[in-house]
Amino acid sequence: MGSASSSSCCSRNAKVATVGTIQSNKPAKKAHFIGLCVKPFQLPIAADGHISCADLYNLMNDANKFTQFVHHPLYLLILDLRDAAAYALDHIQTAFHCSSVASGIINENILNFKHIVLYGVDTSLGSNERAESAVRLLEDAGAGFVMLVGGYTEFEKRFPFLCNTVTIWSQTERERKVTTYPSLILEDWLYQGTGNQAKRERLIRSMGITHVINISTEFSCDLPGVTYLAIRLQDDASSKLLDHFEEIFEFLDGVKRTGGKALVHCNLGVSRSSTATLSYIMLSQTCTLLDAYKFLHHRRPCCAPNRGFFLQLGFFEEYIFGKKFTDANQLWFAV
């Protein structure tokens, strides 16, 4: 059979509401998913020495287990290799112009940065003298760095809300001025994040989010113009999130088909929202729980469904394919 996203076995009448809540307290309708063929689903890997726009976006935000370090000056160094005039006009948030690489604060810590990303107009290094000098300095120091695939042109096209004219040096300035956004899961329409992010209207508007799945008891669904699916469940191993997997699929599949953008959230964006996202990936990509988890963990390393949710996902895998491929218990212990 083809991808589940195009299967007619899903009903398309999931109830949704704009500026309101959908109390999803009943099991979703049973559909005949048994017998779908498993397809390999792998990460889109950039070539050696390069990083994709999606991965840089997630690196800049709260997708990882080291969120508390995102604002630390030594966490991520982004260097703009374009000419100074282009940098002054607009650049990726927190980026420095390549001419700054020789300055004290950067040069003295060149080997202490956890990540170093360089970008030009496109994927190439460019040919201006300052860019070449900065690259030589990094290479001579033995500092590892990667080039941004597509450069500034591609990044600004996809994430304009992460480009500005501000130059930020200190951690205090970063904490005060830099907004952390939800993780990008499926380009460029499905995001996963926290309840606090979901309630920030300016953030939601800047990202172009049109639909939100709220799996929490802590947060309301009240942003104007946003279509919500509310599933009121606790992050508890006994909560039956499995009963809502097909409903979640129908909601998100509708968003994708109509060209919208969706955010899936719970409280911390770790357990309930990860479970919902995994169920959608498994069904839409007809992939195993293990492949779906590897993909989501790459995009949002803090993802960690509780044991009960992992077992429900294992049951869902068997329900979709008529066969068990992933040991959900073992996967939970490995997280």
Secondary structure, DSSP 8 states (H G I E B T S, - for coil): ---GGG-TTS-S----EESS-----S-------TT------------TTEE-HHHHHHHHTT-STTGGGTTSTTTEEEEE-S-HHHHHH-EETT-EEGGGGGSHHHHTTTTT-SEEEEE-SSSS----HHHHHHHHHHHHHT---EEETTHHHHHHHH-GGGEES----SHHHHHHH-----EEEETTTEEEE-HHHHT-HHHHHHHT--EEEE--SS-----TT-EEEE----S-TT--GGGGHHHHHHHHHHHHHTT--EEEE-SSSSSHHHHHHHHHHHHHTT--HHHHHHHHHHH-TT----HHHHHHHHHHHHHHHSS--S-HHHHHHH-
